[in-house]
Amino acid sequence: MIKAKKHLGQHFLADKNIAIKIVDSLQNLRGLPVLEVGPGTGVLTTELVKKDFDLNLVEIDTDMVCLLKEKFGKELNLINADFLKIDLKKIFSSEFCIIGNFPYNISSQIFFKTLDNVELIPELVCMIQKEVAERIASKHGNKTYGILSVLLQLFYKIEYLFVVNENVFIPPPKVKSSVIRLTRYCTEIEVVDKKQLFLVVKTAFNQRRKTLRNSLKPLLNEKVDTTNKVFNLRPEQLSPEDFVSLTKMIFKDKKMFVSDFDGTIANNSSVVSENTINLLKKLEEISVLRVIATGRSLFSFTTVVKQDFPIDYLVFSSGIGIYDWKTKKIIQSSCIGSEQTKKVYDYLVENNYDFMVQLPVPDNHYFHHFSSDCPSSDFLTRVKFYETKGLEPISECPETASQFVVICSEENGQMEKISKKFPDLKVVKATSPLDNKSIWIEILPYQISKASGIEFIRQLENIEHENIVTVGNDYYDLDMLNYSLKENSYLVENSPDEIKDNFNIIASNENEGVAKLLQRIYSVN
């Protein structure tokens, strides 16, 4: 006989009629896939398999996994893992519903994970501790109203369905349970940063007996009008919608920090120091948006940082693509059309340049290359670098391209020459990050640059232009440095001397200039 494990908060439902009632509470009107969290002995599962659902199960207990396989067969889509640790976006590429008898000891964590994936989960039915269910369904003005009440009610319609007595469980818990249904609203909440909203709600309720003027003191600055009467209230007096308005009031001056990667935030070995990484994490705590704007492709960038590198967005390939680092999705990309691709290719071949022409995003780490009669060593090094990564060059010029990269031992007016030949394309130059002396001339789609990528994110996140700080180290950072206000534009000391006069200079990349800047302008340590 299977014994319940106390450390997993197991209490197995033993009443078939209750199981049927719970499963019937899941409306799933669109026939979406269903994920059962913590199926245990399979009482709910027995009723779920009778429905025409694409059913998935996640169970942490290996003993239960063996029991479920024996009971339902190996065809069952069963994941043996901790629900709180799995990446739901890797399992489900589109919407799905959740159902389950949640362990009492982790029910709140399950709801927070649901909020983190709200765009994927339109409906959730669960049985939880009665007290927690009442708290979630509680309206403002009640003592039971709290963090989960506010956050869940903003995104979901909460329905308190029915109470379940202790005696239908093995072993019986010491408290009653309740079943609730969460149905996501069709319209999104008023535009507000979700991280900022969560921060305000959690900070307010962490000292729920105090007025908001005192409990929110860590989030307030001199620009927030604390004479507003809302700050005289306690958190339980505010509706969920009031918290949205409060968040907008506090974070109306939302900020964005943008840094180039190689030679700027990273040292000469393309490594970002632990100190800098910790400071980037601190920026999230004070709701400063973190962006890396790099000439590297998405593929190349992911070879030098970990997946949990603490940023929000990546502007890659000098603005050709924009990647949401949290959702792991490309949200914007551009390319050079077929006619222009052929014209540029023919011109570069005719003039005997060393160059690469790269495929459109997301495959722009694949390339075709052409070498001159006497190819530069830097060009050969770049080709070899990609080959060592298992990326063999393609044999012919692609029909459309994300960009061309021309590599010159010396610039000698080549950028101006190419710019005049193709005025309807964007041409920028950079010092090679490989030998630190050759010049790379990048030919990009029209009006594409790091600055255009930053502007896309600025509009997406509703950030005032004056609240953007940029840091770079080279010629191809000039667009973004000139994009931000002069007082917010910085160059590291190791930048070329000829571009230093127009910008604020900070310590070099080898001396953690970016880390020192973060400490100074955002007061983080």
N, C-alpha and C positions, 0 to 999 in steps of 0.2 A: 504493500500500500504506500502511495506517495505521501510524504509528510510535508506540511507547509514549512517554509523556511522563514524564520522571523526576520532575519536581516534583509530579506527581499520584500518584506511587508505583505506576504502571501496570505490571503483568505479566499478560499475557493468557493465560488457560487455553486450551490447544489440544488437549486430549484429551477426546473425546466421552464415553468410558466413565467418566471421572472426573466429568464434568458430570452424567451420568445418576445416578451414585452419590450425588452431593451433593443433587440434586433429590429423589431417592427417600428421603433422610434426613429431609426435611421431612414430618412426620406429618400435621399440620393436620387432626386428626380431626373438627373441627367445621365444616370448609369455610369458614374465614374468608378475607377478602381477604389477598393476599400482596404485600409490597413487596420488590422486588429492589433492593439498594443497589449502585450502581456496576456496571451490566450490561456496560460496555465494548463488546466486539465482539458480544455476544449469545450466547455459548456456553451459558451457563446458561439464558438466555431461551428459546433454541430448545427446550429440554426442558420448561421451565415452561409454555409455551403449549400443550403437548400435554395438560397437566393441566386439570381443570375448576376453575380458580382464577379469582377476580376479581384479575387481575394488574396491578400498578402498578410503574413503574420510576422511579428517580431517578438522574440522571447529570449530573455537573458539566461534562464535556468536550463542547463543542458539536460537535466533529468526530464523536465517538461518537454523539451524538444524531442527526446527519444519517445516519450509517451504519445505525443501528437503525431509523429511519423508512423508509429505503430497503429494508431487509431484511424488516421485519415489517408495513409499511404504517402509514398515519397513524392507524388506529383504535387503535393501542397507546396506553395511558394512560401517557404518558411526561412526566416533569417534568425540565426542564433547570435544575438547581439544585444547590447544595452541601447535601448531606444534613445536615451539622452545623448549618446555619443555618435550615432549614425548620421551621415549626411543625407538628409531626405531628398535633396536636389539631385543626388547621384542615383537614387533609386527611382524617383518619379520625375519625369521631364515635364509633366503637366499636372493638372489638378487631381486631387484624390480626397476621399473622406476618411475620417478616423473614428474608430469605435473601440471601446474597451472597458474593462473593470480595472480602473487605475489603482495601483498600490497607494495606500494612504500616504506613505512617507515620501513619495516623489510626485504626487499629483500636481503640485504647484509648478515644479520644474517642467512637467509635461506641457502645462499651459504656456509657460514662457517660451518653450521651444515652438509651440504652435504659433505664437505671436511672431516669432522670428521667421516663420514660413507662412505667414497669413495669406500671401498671394497664391499659395498652392492648396490651401485647405479651406474649402467653402462650407464644410459641415463637419461637426464633431458631436458624437453622442457618447456619454461616459457615465459610469457609476463611480462616485467619489464619496468621501466622508460628508455627512449631512451638513455639518458646520461649514465646511469649505464651499459646498454648493450654495448655501444661503448667503455666504459672503460674496460669492461671484455674482449672484442675482440681486444683491442689495442695492438700493437706490441711495443717492447722496442724501446726507442728513442723518443717516443711521450709523450707529457705532460699529456695525459689522462691515461697513463700506470701507474698502481699502485699495491697495495697488492693483490686484487682479480685477476687482470690480471695475475700476476706471478703464484699464487697458483693454480688457476683453469686451466691455460694453461699447467701446469706441468702434470696434471692428465687427462685432457679432451681435445678433439678436439672441438674448439669453432666455431660454425657456426652462423653468423648473418643473419637471414632469411628474415624478412620484418618489415616495419614500420607500426604502427597502429595510425590513427589520433584520436584526442581528442573527436570528435563528436559521436563516437560509444559507449561512456560510459554514464552511469547515476549514479551520476552527472559527467559532463565532467571534467577531470583533467586539470591543467594549462599547462601540458607538453605532448609531444608525447610519445608513448610507442613503444617498439620493441620486437619482438619474437626472441629468440635464442635457439639453440640446443647444449647441451653438450653431447658428446659421449666419454666415457672413453677409453683411449688407452689400447691396448691388452697387451703391455709389461709394467712392472713396471718401475718406474724411478730408476736411479742408487741408490744403497743402501745408504740411509741417514735417520737419525731419523726425523720423520715428525714433532715432537714437536720442535726440534732444527731448522729445516728449517723454520717453521712458525715464530719462535722467531726472526730469522735473518731478514726475509722479513719485518715483522712488525716494528722491531726496525729501520731498514734502512729507510723505508718510513715515519716513524713518524717525521723525520727531512729530508725531501726529497731534500731540497736545499743545504744540506751539503754534503761534500764528505764522503764516507764510513769510512774513517779513523776517522772522527769525530762522525758521527751518530752511529757507531757501538762500540764506545769506552767502553760502559758498558759490552760488551761481549768479549772484547779482553784482552789477558794476555800476559806476556812476551814471551811465546812460539810461539805466532802468528807473522809471518813475515809481519809486516805492511809496509815494503818497497816494497812489491809486488805492481805492477802498478794498480791492481784492486782497491786498496784503494784510488787511486786518482780520481776514478769515482763517479758519483752520482747514486742513485739506479735505476733511469729510463734508465740508459745506459746499464744495465745488462739484458741479456736474462734470461728466467726461468732456463735454464740449467746452466747459470753462477752462479745463486744463489745456486744451488745444490753444485757446486764446492766450492763456498765461504763458505757454511755451513760446508763442510768436512774440509776445511782449518782451520776454527775457532774451530771446536769441534773435532779435531783429537785426543785430549786427553780426550775423553768421560769418565765419572766417574760412579762408582756404589758404593752405600752404603748398606751394609747388616747387619741386626741386628737380634739376637734371640729375642723372645717375652717375655715369662714369666721370671721374675727375671732379665731382661736386660733392654729392652726399657719400659716395663710395671712395675708398682710397685707391691707390694706383694698382692694387691687385683686385679691384672690383668687389671689395668687401666693405660692408657697412658695419661700423663698430657696434658692440653691444650697448654702449652708452647712447648712441644715436637711436638705435632700435627702441630702447626703453623710453626715450623722450617722444618718439613717434607714437608709442602706445599711450603716453600721457596726453597727447593732443586729442586723442579720441575721447578721453575722460572729460575734456573741456569743450568737446564738440567742435574742434577745428578739423575741417576736411583735409585729408592728406592725399596729395597727387604727385606721382613721379612722371615727368615728361622726358622721354629718352629717344635717342636715335635708334636704339636697339629694336629689333622685331620682338613680338610677344614671345616667340620661341626662345630667342637669345636671352631675353630678360629672365625667363623662368629657369635658365641654366645657372644663374648666378645668385638667385634669392630663393628662399623657402616659400612654400605655398602659404604660410601664415605670416609672411612679411607684412608689417602693420601699415598698410595704405588702404585708401578707398577706391581710387581710380588710377589707371595707368594710361597715359598718352604715349603710344608706342610708334616707332618708325617715323619720328618727327611730326606726328600729327595725323598720319594716314589712318590710324585706328585708335579707338578708345575702348578700354576694357574695364568693366566693373569688377574690381578685384574681389568683392565680397560674394557676388553671385556667380563669378567665373564666366561671364558672358561678354562678348564683343557687342557694344551698343552703337557703334558708329564706325564706318569705314569708307574710304574713297579709293578711286583708281584712275589711271590714265587710259583714255579710250583707245580703241584699236588703231584708228588713223594716226593719232599722235604717237602712239607707241612705235609704229613702223617708221615714222619720220625721224624720231629721236634716235632709234636704233641705227638707221642707215647713216645718219649724220655722224654719229660717234664712231662707227666702223670706218667710214670714209676718212675721218680725221685721225684714225689710228690711236684712239684712246684705250686705256685699260678700264674696263667697266663691267658692272653686273646689272642685269635687268631682272627684277624680282616679281614673282607671281602676285596676283591680288591677295588681299587679306581673306581668309586666315592663313594662307599658305605662302606668305611672303618671305619665309625663311628658305624657300626653294628658289633657285635662280638659274639663269643662263648667263654665261660670261664670255667676254671677248677680250683677248690680250693683244697688245701691240707687238711690234717687231722686237721690242726690248722691254718686256713687262717689268714694272717696279717690284721690288722685294715685298713692299707692304701689300700690294695687290695679291701676290702669290701666297703670302701669309694668310690673308683673309679667305682665299679660296680653300686653302688647306685646313683652316680652322673648321669650316663647315663640313668638309669631307671627313674630318675626324669625328664629327658628330653623326656620321652616317647619312649625310645629306649630299648625295651625288648631284652635280650640276645637271640641269636638263639640256638636251641636245640642241634645241632651237629656241629662238626668241618667242615668248608667249604672245598670244593675240592682244591681250591687255596686260598692263603692268601696274603694280603698286608704286614703283619708283625705279629710277636708275641711280646707281652709285658709281661715279667716275673717280678713279684714284690717280692722283698726280703726285710725283715726287716733289714738284714745286708748283705753286699756283700760277704764277706768271700771267695773270690776267685771264685765265681760262674761265673763271666763273662769269665774268662780265661778257665774254665772248658767247658762252652758251646761253646766258640770260637774254642777250639781244637776238639770238637766233630763235629762241622759243619764249616770246613775251607772254604767251598765254599759259605758261607753266610756272610753277614756283621753283626757284633755284637757290639753294643755300649751301654754305660750305662749313666744314668742321675740320679740326685737327684730328688726325687718325688716333684712335685710342690704342692702336697696336704698337706703332713705333714712335708716336707722339711728335711727329714732324711732317709726315706726308699730309696732303690735303685731300679730303673727300668732298666732292661736289655732288650734292644730292639733287635730283630732278624729280619734283613731286607734282601731284595734281594741282591745278590752279587754286590759289587762295588757301592751300593747306599748309599748316605750320604747327608748331607747338602752341602758338598763341590761339589758333583757331580751335584746337582741341580744348584748351583751357576755357575759352569762351563758351563752347558747347556745354561743358560741365557747369560753368557759372550759371547759365540759363536753366539748366536742368535742376540745379540745387537752389536756385533763387538767392544768389549771393551778390551783394553789392560789389561793384568793381573796386571800390576803394579798400575793400577788406581782403584783397588778394596779395599775397607775398610771393615773389619768385626769386629763385637762386639758380645761377648757372655758372659756366666756366669757359664757354667757347663761342665761336661765331654763330653757330646754328641755334644758340640760345638767345640771340639778339631780339628775335621777334617777340618772344615771351617777356623778355626783360623790358622791352619798350612798350609792351602791352600793359603791364602793371604800372601804377604810379611810381614816379622816380624815387620817392622816399621808401617805397616797398620793393625795390629791385636791387638785388645783391649779386656780386661776383666774388668767387673765392680767389684768394691771393695768387694761385697758380694759373690764373687766366692769362691770355696773351696781353702784353702791355698796351697794345694799340687800341684795345676796347675798354680799358679800365677807367678812363676819364669821366664817363657819363654815368657811372653806377657806384653804389656803396660797396666798399671792399671789406670782406671778412677774412678770417684766417683760412689757410689752405685746406684742401681736402685731406691731406696727411695729418693736419693738426686739428681735425674735427671742427672745422669752421661752421658747418651747418648745425652741429650740436650746440655750439656756443651761441649761435644766433637764436635757436629755438628757446634756449634758457632765458635769453635776454628779452625777446619780444613777446613771449607767451608766459613768462614767469613759471616755467616747469623745471623740475629737477629730478 
